[in-house]
């Protein structure tokens, strides 16, 4: 019974069991990248579900009510410690504002002026919140220092203690709510926010300690506590400002690019990942990936690889909204093979691509086919000087009838006219073509 009560309040083994576990895909566990609590910025993993959004909204309501109740006591007691704690609680409450603003504006379609929509408004709202919290922290710190230099009596100690307890209970309610919802939706970020709110509750209890110190005859206890809380708020300003500016400058959290590489590595048929870029547009992640595939692939096969890459990316990155996959070439070092352009084959017996390729055994003529007639055989007749014809029979590679390759290299030079001979049963086709060596190739 006691264990169930402890787990309901966010204590116990299930807290550790869920915290830090974000998603599993294909037998691999993927950490969420250590999302922590950041004032002024809503963690995108929370905004992926309606339950996460609801948790943020109710947290705003609870902390806003807590702050309003504390303001009244600040006015009648003159406590700078409570003033600082009230600012702290309002700072926590206002983290929901960027999310609400973004959700109100992100629904608007892109325009000719704002081609990517209005997701950046969330970052602007975050900057505004950070500035407001900074100004408030400076005011609270100034008041605390003034009270240290010019002590003033703190009255209504009973109400001051009550306000500190209200601050603690408000933060604890938010902590329990966030942790429970975080476990339900498996959001490590929301669980971390819950534990942070529980820590904030301890700050409110420091106000109670300051009131007790004043009651015991140490009036400077209140401004000292206020100064410590102001310093804590300045730490929050630094953390939040750095996070918001990072996103505004198209920065991403450590591990995001590595997770994209990991997701793409699950897809077969990619020769090399040439480039990976990612950036935030509000709380939506956009990724741009450039991959190199076999240049002999037909368009349909290449597009299929790109689709598989997108599937893996969306499975690995829950906050991903846009994934752009492009094809690129592996840079030539100057020592590689300079092959003639490939020849497109489109006939009754086969559709495919004919080209000269490098293999471990040397250069070979290769016909890749996406469709071919049953039992089709192929050969290439190359016209050489003097009326000679160089014949190359194309045979399946490792039993794969979609890849037909010559047993030896075509003679130099690789600039010639030739005929592709196709035969299946009683049907035969002859396709004339020409190949030319690239400029500068010797």
Secondary structure, DSSP 8 states (H G I E B T S, - for coil): -HHHHHHHTT-SHHHHHHTT--EEETTEEE--------TTS--TTGGGSHHHHHHHHHHHHHHHHHHHHHHHHHHHH--HHHHHHHHHHHHHHTHHHHHHHHHHHTTS---SS-TT-STTHHHHHHHHHHHHHHHHHHHHHHHHHHHHHS------HHHHHHHHHHHHHHHHHHHHHHHHHHHHHT-HHHHHHHHHHHHHHHHHHHHHHHHHHHHTT-THHHHHHHHHHHHHHHHHHHHHHHHHHHHHTT---TTHHHHHHHHHTTSTTEEEEEEEEEEEETTEEEEEEEEEE-TT--HHHHHHHHHHHHHHHHHH-TTEEEEEEEE------SSS------EEEESSSEEEEEEEEEETTEEEEEEEEEEE-TT-EEEEEEE-GGG-EEEEEEEEETTEEEEEEESS---S---EEEEEEEEETTEEEEEEEEE---TT--
